[in-house]
């Protein structure tokens, strides 16, 4: 969720001007000198001594906005009252709303949706709690839950500041898969409080999407909720990333003529996403995975303070390779980065096996820029939208939740995640597959439907679907 550094956009600067001392010519010159271009002027208020104008200004660098405000506030008789841009205007009042599915036009309507008619529906659910899935919003509603502790590109910004991200996620659920999702940002970063709170609100929802909760707390929160709730719990930062990564790798290895199971993979960044990526790769048959963190390769036999790293040491790196990233990347077929900017060099790629595949997914700045890897890497993917092959979770979570809600799954299994990955990969046709197109666009209209169908089939095969297979 990092703020882009450049790109043309319009901002609206509301200024209060003293009629006696402020000259508009100075304002226009100051804006121009600061990198802005005035494209419209509107008078929004006027009094005896002041006038208020809304100046629509085109800027090509987001840094120009702050500079314009600073310069204008230094001019005599000028006061900046407010600055907004197209993004801020889109967020005014929030980005989602709740609307009824039918209008209440008469007393009969009122008696059916509320009292006294609603009592019969309440008692039907009381007698058979499973009917809540058909008679309430539980059938189609997901809670998007965060504590704001690990917002992508922004860090620990807290629950209030995380709300716009969760609202945006709710929009994607609805637009791409017809799932009603509601953002819930909790004012606690205590593991037990978060678990208890989600358990208390769970009756209203058909699924829980955990979002932007920092590691290692996210592991315990998800694990406990999966054990203690009877609805799917899915930490998207872990598993959504893993699913889309696997989808991209299925097509990348097909392109270079390798089998994923035979590949040596070096993964840099042993956090929530890195561990989830490792587990799904192992479930897909990969056996040679070497994990690297700031201290070097994770090796069995070394002492690690964290449970997740101890698990990693015991279940990966079968040849006990040690040393730095540059040491263990020798002869690797695939590099996966979920770490930080600039950790992979052109020289490192040169040590990899022929036709190297690089997934540099650190965001907003990848482990290596695609331009830097050009000419020596066969396939490269990033987490960014301004390069080809974007590994974006939005390819996974709408269709996956559509599927689990439709079959009323009790949880999400590894088989369901792998099925989702294969479905995403299948959207790229054989005649379309190339180095610049191994993963479909987030706007591809077929992705969510294919993921849904694959997830439903896998849920029945896994024995976690609770709706009869023939229909609702």
N, C-alpha and C positions, 0 to 999 in steps of 0.2 A: 504494500500500500504506500510505496514511496511517492513523494511528489515529483513529477517530472521537471527536469531542469529547463526544458525549452519546448517550443511549440506555440504557434500563433493562437491567441485567445483574446477575448474582449473582457475588460473589467469596467465596472461602473463606479466612478468616484463621485460621491456626493460632497460638495464643498459649500460652505457658508462664506459669502463674500461681503465685506464691509463696503457699502456703496461709495463711501468717501475716500477710502484709502486703497482698495484693491483694484488692480487693473487686469482685465481678462487677458490682455496681450501677454503680460508677464506669466500668467498661469499657463497659457498655451506654449510659450517658449520653454518654460520649466519642464513641462511634460515631454516636449519633443527632445530636449537635451537629456532626459532621463530614459529615453528609449521607448517612448509612447507616441501614438498617433491618434489624435482626437478625431473620431468618426461621427459623433452625434452630440448635441447639446440640448438638454431639456431643462426648463425652469420648473422646479417642483414646489417653490414657495417664495414669497417675497413680503417684506415688511418695510417700515419707514426707513430703517438704516441698513438692513441686510437683505440679501437675496440668496436663495439656495438653488444651486444648479446640479443636475446629474450629468456628468461628463462620461460618455462611452469612449473608452480608450483601447485601441488595439496594441497589444504588446507581444513580442516574440520570445521573451525570456521572463520566466516567473519572478526572477529577482528584481525585474524592473518595477513590479508592483510596490514593493517596500520602498524602493528609492523614490518613486513618484510621491508617495505619501510623505516621506521625510522632507523632500524639497518643497512641496506645497505648504506644509505646516510652517516653514521658515519664511514664507512670503508675508509681507505686511498686510493685515486685514483679511487673511485667508485661514480658514479652519476646515480640515477634513473631518466630516461627520461620520462617514461610513464608506467602506470599500467592499464591493461584491464582484463576483465573476460568474461565468456561466455555470461552473461547478457548484458554487455556493447557492446560486439561485435555484438550481435543481434540488438542493437539499432543504429549501425553506419549508418548515413544517413537517419535515421527514419525507421519506420517499414511498411509504406504503400507507395503506389505510384499510380499515375493516368495513366491509359493506354487506348488508343482508342479501340473501339469495332470493327473497320474495318480499313484496310490499305488504304492509299491514293496512288494509283499506276499510275494514269493518270490525264490528264487535266480534263477529264469528272468527275472523282471522286472529284477532287478539286472544280469544279464548283457546284457540288451537296452538298458537306458538308459545303462549304463556299460561296463565291460570284461567280456568281449571283444567283445560285439556292436557296440558303438559304433564299432569300428575300421572296419567296412565303410562306415558313413556318413561317417566322416572321409575315407576314401579316395575316396568318390564326389564329395565337395566338392573334394578336392585335384585330381581329374581334370577337374572342371567347376565352377569357382568360383561360377558363377551359381546352382548348386543350394543355396548357403547361404541364398538367399532363401526356399526352401521347406523346408529341413531344419533350420533354426535359428531362434532368436528374431528374427533379422534381419528376417524377413518382417513382423513386427508391432511392432517396437520403435523408439522414438525417444529420442535423448539430449536432455535439456533442460539446456543448458550456459550457465553464467554465471560471471563473475568477481566479482560483487557490487559492481560499480563504479557502477551507475546504477539502483538499485532504486527503483521509482516511489514518490515521496513521502518517501523516506528517504535517497537519495543513495548515496555510496560507503561502504557498511557492511561490505564484505568478504565472502569466500566462506562463512564459518560462519553469519553472520547472514542471508545470502541463502537458505540452505537451506530454511527453511519456505515461502518463496515458490515455489521450484522444486518442492517436494513438492506444494504445492497445485495447481500447473500439471499435474503428473503425474496427480493425481486427476481433473482435468477432462478430460484426454485419455482416460482409461479410462472414466469414467462417461458422457461424451457421445458418444464415437465408438469405444469398444472398443480404443483404441490403448494398448499398454503403453509407458509413458514412464518414464525413470529420471533423477532429478536428479543432475547432476554440477557441482559448484562448484569451480572451479580456483583454487589458491593462487598466482596470478600475474596481473598486469595488464600484462604485456609482450606486445605484439602477436605477435611471432614465436613466443614460447613457447606462447601460446594456440593459434595455428594448428598448430604442430607436435604439441601434445598431442591436439587433436581429430582430426587425421589419424591418429594412432597408435591411437586407440580406435574409429575409424570402422568397422572390419570387423564389429563386433558389432551395428551399428545400421542400420536402413533409412532413417533420416533424422536430421538435426540441427536442433534448434530453439534458436537463439541467443537469449539473454534477458538483459536488464538489463546490457548492456555499454555503456560510455559512448561518446559521440561525441567525436572523429571516428574513434577506433580501430575502432568497430563496422563502419564502411564497408570498411576494408581487410581486416578479419578475414573478413567475409562474402564479399567479392569473391574473395579468394584461395582460400577453401574451396570456393566454387562452381567455380572453375577447376580445383582440384586433387583434388576428390573426385568419385566417380561416383554419389553419393546426394544427394537434395535437401537444401539448406541454406537455412534460412529464419529471418531475424532478425525475430521477431514484433513487437518494438517499432516497427520500421519498417513492415513490409508488412502485418501483421495490422491495425494501425491504419488503414493506407491502404485496405485492402479494405473494412473496415466503414464507414469514412467515405464511400467511393464508394457503397456500398449505401444509406446514409442519404440521400445527395444525389440518387441516382436517384429515390427516392420523394418527396423534398422538392420537386424541380423539377417533377415530375409534378403534385404537389398545387397548385402556384402557376401552372401552365400555362406553364412556360418550357422551353426546350431547354438541356441542360447545356452543349452545345458553343457556345451563343451567350452564355453568362454571363461576366461579369467577376468574377474571384475574387481576393480579397485574403487572403493566408495569412501569419499572424504566427507566427514561430518557425522559423528555418531550421536546425533540427537534424536528427537522424536521421529522426524521424517526419515532419517538415515536408517534407523532400526526397522521401521515399518517397510521401507524399500528392501532391506535385506531379507526380512521374513517372507515377503511375497515372492522375491526371486528364488529363495530356497523352496518355497512351495511349488514354484514353476519348474524346479529341477536343477537349478544352478547349485554347484557344490564348491566352486573356487571363488570365494569372496574374501577380499582383504579389506578390512576397515582401517581407516586412518583418522586420527584426531590431531590436536595441536602437538601432542607429545610423540607422535609417530604411529606406527602400526599397532593395532590391538592384537596381542599375542597371548595364547593360552599359557598359563603358568605365571604370568605377571600378576602383581597385586593391584586391584582396582577397588576404589572406595564405593562406587555406585553399582547397584544391583544390575542395572541395564548393561553396563560395560562388562560386568562379570559374565552375564549371559552371552554377550557378544564374543568375548574371548573363548568361551567354551564351545561355541557353535559355528565359528568361522575360521578362516585362515588355516586350512588343514596342513599346509606345509610349514607353518610357523615362521612365515617371512617377517623380518623385523627391519627397523630403520625408518627413514623418512618417506614421504610420498614419492620422491624422486627415486628412492631405492626400490620400493615394492611395485612401482608402475611398469617395471621392465617386463616386456612380453604380455602386458595386459591387453585384452581385446576391447575392453570397455572401461571408461572412466565415468563415474557418477559423482557429481558434486552437489552437496546440500550443505555447504559450509559458508564460505565468504569470498570476497573478491580477490582475484589475482593469485590464488594459491597454486594454480597450474600454469606451467610455462610451456613455451613452444618446444623447448628442449625435452621436457617430460613427455610430450606427445611423440617426439621422435624416438623415444625408447619403447613405445608400445608396439604390439604386433602389427602386421600389415593390415591395411584398411581400418585404422583406429576409429572407434565410436566414442564421442565425448558428449555427455549430458551435463553441461555446466549450469546448474539450476539455481545458484545463489541469486537472490533478487534484492535490490534492483541491479546490482553489478555482479555479473557471473564470474566464476572461477578463472575463466579466460575469455577474452572478447572473441567472437567469431572471426573478426578481421585478423586478429593475431594468429589464429589457428589455420587460416586459409592456406590451402596448398599442401598441408601435411595431414589434415584430418579428413576422413571419408564422409562421416556424418556428424553433425553437431546440432544439439538442441539446447535451448535455454528456457528460463521461466519468463522471458520478456515477450511482449506482443510486437515489438518492432524488429524482430528477427524471425526467420522461418523456424518451424518446428517448436512452437511454444508448448511446454509442458504445463498445462493449466488444469487445476482441479475441477473447473466448471464442466469439463468433459465427463466427469464421473458423477458427482454427487446428485444432480437433479434426476438423472435416469435411475441411479441406484436407489434413491429413496422412493421414487415412483414405483419401482419394482417391489421393494419390501413392504410398502403400504398396500399395494394391490393384492399381494399374496398373504398379507398379514404375518410376515416373518417375525419370529421372536428375537432373532439376532442376525448379524452379518457374519457369514463364515468365510474362510479363506478361499473356498471354492467359488463363492459368489463374487469375490473380488477378482479372481482370475478370469471368471466368465465375463465380468465387466470389461477387463482389460482386452480380452480377445474381441469383444464386441466393438470397442472403440477402434482397435486396429483394423477390423474388417471394413470399416467405413471407407478406408483408403483402398481403392481398387487396384488390381494388378497393373492396369494400364496407366494409373496415376502415380504409382510409387516411384519416388526419386529422392535424391539427397536433400532436396529442399522441401519435400512433402512426405514425411513419415507419419504424421499425426494430423487428424482432421482439424479444421477451424472450429473455434468455440461457437461459431454461428451456423455450423452445419446442421441443418434441420433433422437429419437422420440419427444423430448420435444418441440423444436421450431415449428415443424409442427402441433402438437396438440394445442399449444398455439395460433398459427396463426388461425387455423380453429375455435377455440372457440371465439376468439376476433372478427373475421369477423361476425359470427352469432350474437354475442351480439351487435355489432355495428348496424347491420340491425334492430335488435329488439329495440335498443335504438333510432333509427331514425337519427343517425349521419353519416351513410354511404351514400356517394354521387355517387357511381358507381352502375349501374344497377346490380341487384343481379344475373342475368344469366351469366354475363361475362364482359369482358373488352370492 
